[in-house]
Structures are given as C-alpha cells and as structure tokens.
Amino acid sequence: MKTSAGILLFKRENNSSYYFLVHPGGPFWKNKDAGAWSIPKGEVMPDEDPLKRALTEFKEETGQTVRGKFTALQPVKQKGGKTVYAWALESDIELSGLYSNTLLMEWPPKSSKMIEIPEVDQWEWFESEEAQKRINPAQAAFITELEKILDETE
C-alpha cells in the first residue's frame, strides 16, 4: 500500500486559522476544485523518514523550505487506499514567489504522448471552513485534529 507524507502549514490572523493547500497540476485536475486540493505531500519510499520526505516534497512543490516545531498528526487513509502522514507547522509564506517542480506524464492516457506538467499549479491560504471543502475529504481530518490541538493549547 502506498504511503505519502506532507506538511499542513497554518497561520492564525484576526482570530481565524488559515491553511496552506496546493492544487495538483495537469489536465486531469484542470477543472476539479472541491476535494481536489491537498497538503503538499509525496510518496514515502521504504525505510525513508516520513518527515524528511514531507519536507522534501514541500520544497519541490513550493520552492520554499520550512522550519520550526512540527506537530505530528494522526495518519489518514484516502479513498484509494493510500495512507497519508502529516505534520502541522505554524508559519507563513508569501504566495507570489512559489513555484513547483515539473514531471512528465502520459496524456491522453494510453496515447504514448508525454507532456511536462507542474506537480502543483495553484497555492492558496484558505480559512478553516473553505479549506475543509477544498481539501481531499480524507485529509480534512488533519484540519479537524489540528483545530482540537490549538483549542486545547490556548
């Protein structure tokens, strides 16, 4: 079973929490919005440190490095069976300087034609309620869990 690891970046402003989500690039995701967004994440190889992978993926998908105190969240299982591990980090990044690595993908499927696409084509900060609508439904649990943790520490 595939495993991914990622970072749930969040910030607090004016008594609201905001979550940093990414939208996958390429033609398959072009017109998909609700439920299509994700935390920046990627596949963990066997014997690889999941947090290290999460940090690498964040850098690949945003061009930015993040540092700080990471809070481990409970892993979730997505509809397709993939397990996703996540760490929350309170930090802010400016959207204007972000860029994503690219990858080659076959498109249309089974056509033998390869196109180069950005792994991520949009980045956005969303308030909690909007983030819950946009994020992959299984990953919404990360936001719910983090908000419980933040409520307990205030």
C-alpha positions as CSV (number, residue, x, y, z in Angstrom):
1,M,0.0,0.0,0.0
2,K,1.3,3.4,-0.9
3,T,2.2,5.9,1.8
4,S,2.7,9.7,1.5
5,A,3.9,12.3,3.9
6,G,3.2,16.1,3.9
7,I,3.1,19.3,5.8
8,L,0.0,21.1,6.9
9,L,1.1,24.7,7.1
10,F,-1.2,27.0,9.1
11,K,-1.3,30.6,10.3
12,R,-3.5,32.5,12.7
13,E,-4.8,36.0,12.0
14,N,-7.6,38.0,13.5
15,N,-9.0,35.1,15.5
16,S,-9.1,32.8,12.4
17,S,-6.9,29.9,11.3
18,Y,-5.8,29.7,7.7
19,Y,-4.4,26.6,6.0
20,F,-2.0,26.4,3.1
21,L,-3.2,24.0,0.4
22,V,-1.9,23.1,-3.1
23,H,-3.8,22.1,-6.3
24,P,-2.3,19.4,-8.4
25,G,-1.2,20.4,-11.9
26,G,-2.0,18.7,-15.2
27,P,-5.1,18.1,-17.4
28,F,-6.8,15.6,-15.1
29,W,-7.1,18.1,-12.3
30,K,-7.7,21.2,-14.6
31,N,-11.4,21.8,-13.8
32,K,-11.5,20.0,-10.4
33,D,-11.7,22.1,-7.3
34,A,-13.7,20.9,-4.3
35,G,-12.0,17.9,-2.8
36,A,-9.0,18.2,-5.2
37,W,-6.7,20.3,-3.1
38,S,-4.2,18.7,-0.8
39,I,-1.4,19.4,1.7
40,P,2.0,19.4,-0.1
41,K,2.9,15.8,0.1
42,G,4.6,12.9,-1.7
43,E,5.3,9.2,-1.7
44,V,7.5,7.8,1.1
45,M,9.9,5.1,0.0
46,P,10.6,2.0,2.2
47,D,13.0,2.8,5.0
48,E,12.7,6.6,4.4
49,D,12.0,9.0,7.2
50,P,8.4,10.3,6.5
51,L,9.1,13.8,8.0
52,K,12.2,14.2,5.8
53,R,10.1,13.1,2.8
54,A,7.4,15.6,3.7
55,L,10.0,18.5,3.9
56,T,11.5,17.5,0.5
57,E,8.0,17.4,-1.1
58,F,7.1,20.8,0.4
59,K,10.3,22.2,-1.2
60,E,9.6,20.5,-4.6
61,E,6.0,21.7,-4.7
62,T,6.5,25.3,-3.5
63,G,10.2,26.1,-3.9
64,Q,10.3,27.1,-0.2
65,T,12.0,25.5,2.8
66,V,10.1,25.4,6.1
67,R,11.5,25.1,9.6
68,G,10.1,25.1,13.0
69,K,8.2,23.0,15.6
70,F,6.4,20.2,13.7
71,T,3.3,18.6,15.3
72,A,2.6,15.0,14.2
73,L,-1.0,14.4,13.3
74,Q,-2.8,11.1,13.1
75,P,-2.4,9.4,9.6
76,V,-5.4,9.2,7.4
77,K,-6.4,6.7,4.7
78,Q,-7.6,8.1,1.5
79,K,-10.3,6.6,-0.7
80,G,-7.8,4.9,-3.0
81,G,-6.2,3.2,0.0
82,K,-3.1,5.5,0.3
83,T,-2.1,6.3,3.9
84,V,-1.0,9.9,4.4
85,Y,1.1,11.1,7.3
86,A,1.2,14.8,8.1
87,W,2.9,17.3,10.4
88,A,1.4,20.7,11.2
89,L,3.6,23.7,11.3
90,E,2.6,27.3,12.2
91,S,4.4,29.5,9.6
92,D,3.6,32.0,6.9
93,I,4.8,32.0,3.3
94,E,4.2,34.6,0.6
95,L,2.3,33.1,-2.3
96,S,3.8,35.2,-5.0
97,G,7.3,33.6,-5.0
98,L,6.1,30.0,-5.2
99,Y,7.0,27.6,-8.0
100,S,6.6,23.8,-8.5
101,N,8.9,21.2,-10.0
102,T,7.6,19.5,-13.1
103,L,7.0,16.0,-14.1
104,L,6.4,14.0,-17.3
105,M,3.0,12.3,-17.7
106,E,1.4,10.4,-20.5
107,W,-1.5,12.4,-21.9
108,P,-4.0,11.5,-23.1
109,P,-3.9,8.1,-21.2
110,K,-2.5,5.2,-23.3
111,S,-1.5,7.6,-26.1
112,S,2.3,7.2,-25.6
113,K,2.5,11.0,-25.8
114,M,4.4,12.6,-22.9
115,I,3.7,16.1,-21.7
116,E,5.5,18.1,-19.0
117,I,3.2,19.4,-16.3
118,P,3.8,21.3,-13.0
119,E,3.3,19.0,-10.0
120,V,1.3,21.9,-8.4
121,D,-0.4,24.6,-10.4
122,Q,-2.0,26.7,-7.6
123,W,-1.3,27.6,-4.0
124,E,-3.7,29.3,-1.6
125,W,-4.4,30.1,2.0
126,F,-8.0,29.1,3.0
127,E,-9.9,29.8,6.2
128,S,-10.9,26.7,8.0
129,E,-14.4,26.2,6.5
130,E,-13.2,26.8,2.9
131,A,-10.2,24.6,3.5
132,Q,-12.4,21.7,4.6
133,K,-14.4,22.0,1.4
134,R,-11.4,22.1,-0.9
135,I,-9.1,19.6,0.6
136,N,-9.2,15.8,-0.2
137,P,-12.0,14.6,2.0
138,A,-9.7,12.2,4.0
139,Q,-7.2,14.9,4.6
140,A,-9.9,17.2,6.2
141,A,-9.3,15.1,9.3
142,F,-5.8,16.8,9.6
143,I,-7.5,20.2,9.9
144,T,-10.1,19.0,12.4
145,E,-7.4,17.4,14.6
146,L,-5.1,20.4,14.5
147,E,-8.0,22.7,15.5
148,K,-8.7,20.5,18.5
149,I,-5.0,20.7,19.5
150,L,-5.0,24.5,19.0
151,D,-8.1,24.9,21.1
152,E,-6.5,22.8,23.9
153,T,-3.3,24.9,24.0
154,E,-5.0,28.3,24.1
